[in-house]
Amino acid sequence: MADKQKLLIVDDHETLRELLKMTLEFSDFDLYEATDAAEALAMVAEIKPDVMILDIMMPGEMDGVELCRRLKANPKTAHIKIILLSAKGQTEDIRIGGEAGADAYFVKPFSPMSLLESIKVQRY
Amino acid sequence: MKQRVKGSFRLKTLSLTFLLFVTFLLVLYFASQKILVNSLSEQFMVQTDSLTELITTTLKPNVLSENLTAVNDAASSILAIEQVDYVQVYSYDDPLVELRSADYPEREFKADRNLMRARDGFFDVVYRFDIEGTTVGKALVSFSIEDERALLLDANRKLATAAIVMTLIALLVTWILAGRIARRIQLLEHASNRFAAGENDVVLPLQGNDEIASTGRAFEQMMWQIREKYEAINLSPDGILLVSSNKRISFTSPALLNILGTGARNLCGKPLREFETLLVSILDKRTHADIRSLDNLIELSDFRVHTPEFKILRCIRKQVDSPDGKTFSEVFYLRDITHESEIDRMKSEFLTTAAHELRTPLASVMGFSELLMMNDYDQEKTRFVAETINRQSQNLKHLVDDLLDIARIEARSDGVLKLEKGDATAVVNECCDLISGGDKQCQLIYQPDEAAWSPIWFDAYKLKQALMNILSNAYKYSQEGGIVIVDTLVQQDEEEGTGWFGIRVSDQGIGMSEEQLAHVGEKFYRADNTGSIPGTGLGMALTSEIISLHSGHMEITSQLGQGTQVTLWIPTADSMVELKAHG
């Protein structure tokens, strides 16, 4: 069996992080969390995750979309599967997410099971 | 009045007077002629009648008896009569005697019936001698009517002179009178023209009580009313531009300059095209790249410009037909609707943000409940999930409540506070009790000070809401067991003469940085966004709104890491502050 994959959760809401952790509890991932984009970048360098779930609205200079863009632009991190989470669900917002290179886009409130399915698909 | 009086009113009047006079005088002339001639003729006839007598007695019998000598004598005595200049006597058709005076010219005898027809100065009469219907002889007599004619001529001359003089006087008087009338009418015309051209201080120096003067006064009234409307237009914050029928800009209101910027400064008098050019030049190029003409702009209705400040304008055009319907002038109306649009935009932004804010707690509720449905968790985990769902639902509830409150306050439908006058002791007490019974345990110190009270006008329910907000914030941002102090203050503003009553809440919690302080009161701004401190971010905004409705203000001081003090200031009941909302 291959090494367990690493998943990094980036969201400033503790409750949401908790929800995501519980959702992914029984999946085959080592879970990590960060509370903003800056912290996330630091952790990416350190743990080299395979999948990331990013909340778009975060405090600080960078939001989820920008973080996604940067990671995808960097050849070292471009391989990371990125799932964007957002309260904004307009066509325009989804398009922007797509243009930033996200592999999936989920609108809050979301179904944890759907998210799980999407991650499994990403994995393979 | 030194103005040259032009125009045909005077001439028309003059010609009319002249014609009238000429007609009148002609009539007078013929009438006088007839009278004169009649009177002269009558005089004359008297004379000829007396001659008839003479002829009958002296001439006729002698003609009948063919007594030539007697006839001659008779004829001579007839000739001797002053005006008789010629006598010829016939017996039947045979001439018997012909006598003439010295200055009797060669002429043809013509029996005149009309004294005036006697052109050559002689009046010819035929006296017939009839016996039982047969003419047995006649006498031809020519009278000199020079005297009469002279009389007539003299009379005529006198008449003519009088007529001419009268006519001249009449014409002169007419000239003067018509001139005065025409001049006054011209004053009216000039004043109208000047007023129409835009002069504001047109004065009509018309005195008197006649129709012209009253027309003038009516005109002045009209000018006054137009000036009133003028002033109203000038006061309006909306820009108005008038274009006359020759497509030139005839008027720009002062507000136009404010709206369009300095480019609109010298538009008056210029062709309409320049206005069009100006508008197109300030258009926001990104949004309106394809707009080139005024027609397109007006169709757009609202358009974005940079003057260079960003504005949103609305332009409306109205056509005004000329009195004869053949041409028209135009009115352009420009309104700065930036503010309105901004408010609309802010409102929809607010709603959008509010909706988004709802999604996050909703995500927890939905997500966790789904997890519960799909998986079997142990009791502890289950409990944790249930508590989270519950807590987030509470969050949602608070959010919705806050939203409704703000909606109500914003719409001012609830803006009429139920104000009572009194002291707010009960409210402060109640809040302190309520807050003490909550989750977090802090040390609440409330020491009412008798001296620091003042009656105020307040809505108990709303004030409680506001104070609870402040108190719960104090608790939220304090550490467990931290100290929260509630007290009251009274202050007098010497300058304004107003008194203020304040309720102050001080905590020793995490405090706020300057940046956070700046944003307090913004809807949805939360100093702590990590989700560890519950709240919707609408609390301060609501409190601020409520205090504002009480004509008061909020005072906040804070030191990062040390604590925050919030004071709610409300005007005292006896101060002269005008309340915004009356119950």
Interface residues (C-beta under 8 A of the other chain):
Chain A: D12 H13 E14 T15 L16 E18 L19 M22 T23 F26 T35 M57 P59 A87 K88 V107 K108 P109 F110 S111 P112 M113
Chain B: H356 E357 R359 T360 P361 L362 A363 S364 V365 M366 G367 F368 E370 L371 M374 N375 K381 V385 T388 R391 Q392 N529 T530 G531 S532
